[in-house]
Amino acid sequence: MSTGPGTPSAPAPTAPTTPAARGSSMFSSLKVRNYRLFFAGQVVSNIGTWMQRIAQDWLVLSLTGSATAVGVTTALQFLPMLLFGLYGGVLVDRLNKRRALLVTQTSMALTGIALALLTLSGHVQVWHVYLAAFVVGLATVVDNPARQSFVSEMVGPDQLQNAVSLNSANFQSARLVGPAVAGVMITGVGTGWAFLFNGLSFVAPLIGLLLMRGRDLHAVQRTPKGKGQLREGLRYVAGRPDLTWTIILIGFIGTFGFNFPVYLSAFADDVFHAGAGSYSLFNTLMAVGSLAGALLAARRGTAKLRVMLAAAVAFGGVELVAATAPSLWLFSLLMVPIGMFGMTVNVTANTTVQMGTDPAMRGRVMALYMMVFMGGSPIGAPIAGWITDAYGVRAGLAVGGAIAAAAAVVIGLVLARVGNLRLSVGWHGGHPRVRFVPRKPAEQQEQLAPVA
């Protein structure tokens, strides 16, 4: 039973394990017609999105010859989320999410087509690209929390973990295809055609949204317009330790652990002296690991905090090992588990937050989640760059991994204390098993007893 939007509900450290969830297959959420339409549209749109990312950076570099200008473009695309992300969540809780997505997806399609026409006609200037990036960022302020929270309306709670995992697998698959297609297209016919493909690719999700059956959606009562709803959302999260600490963990991971554009390019050039080909290899292998992590999360069917925390510790630990890798091939192979564990953290945290949030608050909570996760990059990247410049890229990657692992351990201990749990280490079926279990009454009394 859900509580009202102003009342924190009881902590939900794990998603409920229903019979449907326990028996789910890797692709079980695709049996839901509405989600199947959504997923198919995203397959096409995500490829276009990755193509635009590559083409946009290449065009700015071609127009200015400046890597700083490329960074400005990226910053302009993320700036609206950092500034207005929480307000976007307030809007999403008030709006019909399907209609909101029709508007945001249409605006991004028109932006891509406009940039394509400017480029193909030879009239494009760098400020046009800056403006397009900022407009896409503004649309993302509403589009991102709307897409995240609309998933639960399409599939319901039993299939949420599976659907979130498949969304991530979809995005990572496009990451393998989109840049390669963009590279061929840019070389063969120019960047303008890549922008045009991206603009037209939004037709697929728009058709999917229009074909959905409204009666099959899981109805969620929209929040009426009122004062103080942003503060209400923040108070809601503050009153829920499971949500608060999950968002804090994803903030640490996103800010310090995911600065791969800084680390991988430096490893390719400065450490292994292997050039752009190895940089591409690193990213491809990481995408393969991320895809595997997303599919494994889809197969699990439920989200558990201990899985998220263990994956975060493993993610940071493998980064520490990679920082000391003596050879190019060992470093390359370690990209696969880094991608897999990183995606496991991301998917499990996303599902935990969605499943543990009252539906009336979901837009605001997911907006905060995405703002913390995506907004950490502009803060963490300069720090990672400074450490890399001052002490070397191996030190930079090691620091990022150490912070990610330490944050996971500390947050795990905090959650255990809040939940009155203790760490249990033992053997099960011939294998070591580490888990948190409820404290016994005697242990609780001993913990509460005053120290003599």
C-alpha positions in Angstrom: 0.0 0.0 0.0 1.4 3.4 -0.9 1.3 6.4 1.3 0.4 10.0 0.3 3.0 12.1 -1.5 3.9 14.0 1.7 4.3 10.9 3.9 7.5 8.8 3.6 6.6 5.2 3.2 8.4 2.4 5.0 11.9 1.7 3.7 12.0 -0.8 0.9 15.6 -2.1 0.7 14.7 -4.5 -2.1 12.2 -4.8 -4.8 9.4 -7.2 -3.9 10.0 -10.7 -5.0 6.7 -11.9 -6.5 6.2 -15.3 -8.2 6.2 -13.5 -11.5 9.5 -11.8 -10.7 11.1 -15.0 -9.6 10.1 -16.9 -12.7 11.0 -14.1 -15.1 13.1 -14.7 -18.1 15.8 -12.4 -19.5 13.3 -10.8 -22.0 10.1 -11.3 -20.0 9.0 -7.6 -20.0 8.9 -7.7 -23.8 5.8 -9.8 -23.5 4.0 -6.5 -22.5 2.8 -4.9 -25.8 3.2 -1.3 -24.7 6.8 -1.9 -23.5 7.6 -3.8 -26.7 6.5 -0.8 -28.8 8.6 1.5 -26.5 11.7 -0.8 -26.7 11.5 -1.1 -30.5 11.4 2.7 -30.9 14.3 3.1 -28.6 16.4 0.7 -30.6 16.3 3.1 -33.6 16.4 6.3 -31.6 19.4 5.3 -29.4 21.5 4.5 -32.5 20.6 8.0 -33.8 21.6 9.5 -30.5 25.0 7.9 -30.5 25.5 9.0 -34.1 24.7 12.6 -33.2 27.1 12.6 -30.3 30.0 11.5 -32.6 29.0 13.9 -35.4 28.4 16.8 -33.1 31.9 16.5 -31.5 33.5 16.1 -34.9 31.7 19.1 -36.4 32.7 21.4 -33.5 36.3 20.2 -33.8 36.2 20.8 -37.6 34.7 24.3 -37.2 37.0 25.5 -34.4 40.0 23.2 -34.1 39.5 23.4 -30.4 39.0 20.6 -27.9 37.8 23.2 -25.4 34.9 24.0 -27.8 33.9 20.3 -27.8 33.9 20.4 -24.0 31.7 23.5 -24.0 29.2 21.7 -26.3 29.0 18.8 -23.9 28.7 21.1 -20.9 25.8 23.0 -22.6 23.9 19.7 -23.1 24.3 18.7 -19.4 23.9 22.2 -17.9 20.0 22.3 -18.0 19.8 19.0 -16.1 22.1 20.4 -13.4 20.2 23.7 -13.2 16.6 22.7 -13.7 16.5 18.9 -13.2 14.5 19.0 -10.0 11.9 21.3 -11.5 11.6 18.8 -14.4 10.7 16.1 -11.9 8.0 18.3 -10.4 6.5 18.8 -13.9 6.7 15.1 -14.7 4.7 14.2 -11.6 2.0 16.6 -12.7 1.9 15.6 -16.4 0.6 12.7 -18.4 4.0 11.0 -19.1 3.1 9.6 -22.5 2.0 13.0 -23.7 5.1 14.7 -22.2 7.3 12.2 -24.1 5.6 13.0 -27.3 6.4 16.6 -26.9 10.1 16.1 -25.8 10.9 13.5 -28.4 9.3 15.8 -31.1 11.4 18.7 -30.0 14.6 16.7 -30.1 13.7 15.4 -33.6 13.2 18.9 -34.9 16.5 20.1 -33.3 18.4 17.3 -35.1 16.7 18.0 -38.4 17.4 21.8 -38.1 21.1 21.1 -37.4 21.2 18.7 -40.4 19.7 21.3 -42.7 22.2 24.0 -41.6 25.1 21.6 -42.0 24.0 20.2 -45.4 23.4 23.7 -46.7 26.9 24.9 -45.6 25.6 27.6 -43.3 26.3 26.0 -39.9 28.3 27.9 -37.4 29.6 26.8 -34.0 26.9 28.8 -32.2 24.3 26.8 -34.0 25.7 23.6 -32.5 25.9 25.2 -29.0 22.2 26.2 -29.3 21.2 22.8 -30.5 23.0 21.1 -27.6 21.4 23.5 -25.1 17.9 22.9 -26.6 18.4 19.1 -26.4 19.5 19.5 -22.8 16.3 21.5 -22.0 14.2 18.8 -23.5 16.1 16.2 -21.5 15.1 17.9 -18.2 11.6 16.6 -18.7 12.3 13.7 -21.1 14.7 11.8 -18.8 12.6 11.6 -15.6 9.5 11.0 -17.8 11.1 8.1 -19.6 12.5 6.6 -16.4 9.2 6.7 -14.5 7.0 5.8 -17.5 8.7 2.4 -17.6 6.8 1.4 -14.4 3.5 2.5 -15.9 4.1 0.3 -18.9 5.2 -2.9 -17.2 4.2 -2.7 -13.5 6.2 -3.6 -10.5 6.8 -7.3 -11.3 8.7 -6.6 -14.5 10.3 -3.3 -13.6 13.8 -4.6 -13.0 13.7 -6.6 -16.2 12.5 -3.6 -18.2 15.1 -1.2 -16.7 17.8 -3.7 -17.5 16.7 -4.2 -21.1 16.6 -0.4 -21.5 20.3 -0.3 -20.5 21.1 -3.2 -22.8 19.3 -1.4 -25.6 21.4 1.7 -25.0 24.7 -0.2 -24.8 23.9 -2.1 -28.0 23.4 1.2 -29.7 26.7 2.3 -28.3 28.3 -0.5 -30.2 26.5 0.3 -33.5 25.9 4.1 -33.5 29.5 5.4 -33.4 30.6 2.9 -36.1 27.8 3.9 -38.4 28.5 7.6 -37.7 32.2 7.1 -38.5 31.3 5.6 -41.9 28.7 8.2 -42.7 30.9 11.2 -41.7 33.7 9.9 -43.8 31.5 9.0 -46.8 28.9 11.7 -47.0 29.5 14.2 -44.1 28.2 15.0 -40.6 24.9 16.6 -41.9 23.6 13.2 -42.9 24.3 11.8 -39.4 22.3 14.6 -37.9 19.5 13.9 -40.3 19.4 10.2 -39.4 19.2 11.2 -35.7 16.3 13.6 -36.4 14.4 11.0 -38.4 15.1 8.2 -35.9 12.7 9.8 -33.4 9.9 8.8 -35.7 10.2 5.3 -34.4 9.6 6.1 -30.6 6.9 8.6 -31.6 5.0 5.9 -33.5 5.5 3.5 -30.6 4.0 6.0 -28.1 1.0 6.7 -30.4 0.3 3.0 -30.9 0.2 2.2 -27.1 -3.0 1.2 -25.5 -3.9 3.6 -22.7 -6.1 1.0 -21.0 -3.1 -1.3 -20.6 -1.0 1.2 -18.7 -0.7 0.9 -14.9 -2.6 4.0 -13.8 -0.7 6.5 -11.5 -2.5 9.4 -9.9 -1.0 12.7 -11.1 0.1 15.2 -8.5 -2.1 18.4 -8.6 -0.3 21.7 -9.0 0.6 23.2 -5.7 3.3 25.1 -3.8 6.3 23.5 -2.2 6.3 20.3 -4.3 10.1 20.5 -4.9 10.8 20.8 -1.2 8.3 18.0 -0.6 10.2 15.7 -2.9 13.5 16.5 -1.2 11.9 15.9 2.2 10.6 12.6 1.0 14.0 11.4 -0.1 15.6 12.7 3.1 13.1 10.6 5.2 14.0 7.4 3.3 17.6 6.2 4.1 17.4 3.5 1.4 16.7 6.1 -1.3 19.1 8.7 0.2 22.1 6.4 0.4 21.4 4.8 -3.0 21.4 8.2 -4.6 24.6 9.2 -2.7 26.3 6.0 -3.9 25.4 6.6 -7.5 26.6 10.2 -7.1 30.1 9.0 -5.9 30.2 6.4 -8.7 29.2 8.9 -11.4 31.4 11.7 -10.2 34.6 9.8 -9.5 34.4 6.3 -11.1 32.9 7.0 -14.6 35.5 9.5 -15.9 36.5 7.2 -18.7 36.9 9.8 -21.4 39.7 11.3 -19.3 41.3 8.0 -18.3 41.1 5.9 -21.4 42.4 8.5 -23.8 45.4 9.1 -21.5 46.1 5.3 -21.2 45.9 4.9 -25.0 48.3 7.8 -25.7 50.5 8.4 -22.7 50.8 4.9 -21.1 50.6 2.4 -24.0 51.4 4.8 -26.9 48.9 3.0 -29.1 46.9 5.8 -30.5 43.2 6.2 -31.4 42.7 2.6 -32.3 43.3 1.4 -28.7 41.0 4.1 -27.4 38.2 2.8 -29.6 39.0 -0.8 -28.4 38.8 0.2 -24.8 35.4 1.8 -25.3 34.1 -1.2 -27.4 35.1 -3.7 -24.8 33.6 -1.6 -22.0 30.3 -1.5 -24.0 30.4 -5.3 -24.3 30.8 -5.6 -20.5 28.0 -3.1 -20.0 25.7 -5.0 -22.3 26.5 -8.2 -20.4 25.8 -6.5 -17.1 22.5 -5.2 -18.3 21.4 -8.6 -19.6 22.4 -10.4 -16.4 20.4 -7.8 -14.4 17.4 -8.5 -16.6 17.8 -12.2 -15.9 17.9 -11.7 -12.1 14.4 -10.2 -12.0 14.7 -8.4 -8.6 16.8 -5.5 -7.3 18.7 -6.1 -4.1 20.8 -3.5 -2.3 23.5 -6.1 -1.4 23.9 -6.8 -5.2 24.3 -3.1 -5.8 26.9 -2.6 -3.0 28.9 -5.7 -4.0 29.0 -4.6 -7.6 30.1 -1.1 -6.6 33.0 -2.6 -4.5 33.9 -4.9 -7.4 33.8 -2.0 -9.8 36.2 0.1 -7.7 38.4 -2.9 -7.1 38.8 -3.7 -10.8 39.6 -0.1 -11.5 42.4 -0.3 -9.0 43.7 -3.5 -10.7 43.4 -1.8 -14.1 45.4 1.2 -12.8 48.4 -1.1 -12.3 48.0 -3.2 -15.5 51.4 -3.6 -17.1 50.3 -4.4 -20.7 47.8 -3.1 -23.2 46.0 -6.4 -23.6 45.5 -6.9 -19.8 44.2 -3.4 -19.5 41.9 -4.0 -22.5 40.4 -7.2 -21.0 39.7 -5.5 -17.7 37.4 -3.1 -19.5 34.8 -5.9 -19.8 34.3 -6.5 -16.0 34.5 -2.7 -15.4 31.7 -2.2 -17.8 29.7 -5.2 -16.4 30.0 -4.1 -12.7 29.4 -0.5 -13.5 26.2 -1.3 -15.4 25.1 -3.7 -12.5 25.4 -0.8 -10.1 23.5 1.6 -12.4 20.6 -0.8 -13.2 20.2 -2.0 -9.6 20.3 1.5 -8.2 17.8 2.7 -10.8 15.4 -0.1 -10.1 15.8 0.2 -6.3 14.9 3.9 -6.4 11.9 3.4 -8.7 10.5 0.4 -6.8 11.0 2.0 -3.4 9.3 5.3 -4.4 5.6 6.3 -4.1 4.3 6.6 -7.6 3.1 10.2 -6.9 6.7 11.1 -6.1 8.5 9.1 -8.7 9.1 11.9 -11.2 10.8 14.1 -8.6 12.8 11.3 -7.1 14.0 10.1 -10.5 14.9 13.7 -11.5 17.0 14.0 -8.4 18.6 10.6 -9.2 19.5 11.6 -12.8 20.7 15.0 -11.7 23.1 13.5 -9.2 24.3 10.8 -11.6 24.6 13.0 -14.7 25.5 16.2 -12.9 28.6 14.6 -11.3 30.5 14.5 -14.5 31.2 18.3 -14.8 32.5 18.1 -11.3 34.5 14.9 -11.4 36.0 15.2 -14.8 38.1 18.3 -14.0 39.2 16.7 -10.7 40.2 13.5 -12.6 42.0 15.6 -15.2 43.9 17.5 -12.5 45.0 14.3 -10.7 46.0 12.8 -14.1 48.0 15.8 -15.1 49.7 16.2 -11.7 50.4 12.5 -10.8 49.7 10.5 -13.9 46.7 8.6 -15.3 47.4 5.5 -13.2 47.0 7.5 -10.1 43.9 9.2 -11.4 42.2 5.8 -12.2 43.3 4.4 -8.9 41.9 7.3 -6.9 38.6 7.0 -8.8 38.4 3.3 -8.1 39.3 3.7 -4.4 36.7 6.3 -3.8 34.0 4.2 -5.5 34.9 1.1 -3.5 35.2 3.0 -0.2 31.9 4.8 -0.7 30.2 1.4 -1.3 31.7 -0.1 1.9 30.8 3.0 4.1 27.2 3.2 2.7 26.8 -0.5 3.1 27.7 -0.2 6.8 25.4 2.8 7.2 22.4 0.9 5.7 23.2 -2.1 7.8 23.1 0.0 10.9 19.9 1.8 9.9 18.3 -1.6 9.1 19.6 -3.2 12.3 21.5 -5.8 10.3 24.9 -7.4 10.8 27.5 -8.9 8.4 27.4 -12.7 8.1 30.2 -14.6 6.5 29.9 -18.3 5.9 29.7 -21.2 3.5 26.7 -22.3 1.4 26.8 -25.2 -1.0 30.6 -25.3 -0.9 30.9 -21.6 -1.7 31.7 -18.6 0.5 28.6 -16.4 1.1 28.7 -12.8 2.5 25.4 -11.2 3.4 23.6 -8.9 5.9 21.2 -10.7 8.3 19.0 -9.3 11.1 20.6 -8.9 14.4 19.5 -11.2 17.2 17.7 -9.7 20.2 20.8 -10.3 22.4 23.0 -8.6 19.9 20.7 -5.6 19.8 20.7 -5.3 23.6 24.5 -5.6 23.7 24.8 -2.9 21.1 22.4 -0.6 23.0 24.0 -1.3 26.4 26.0 1.7 27.9 29.8 1.4 27.9 31.1 1.1 31.5 
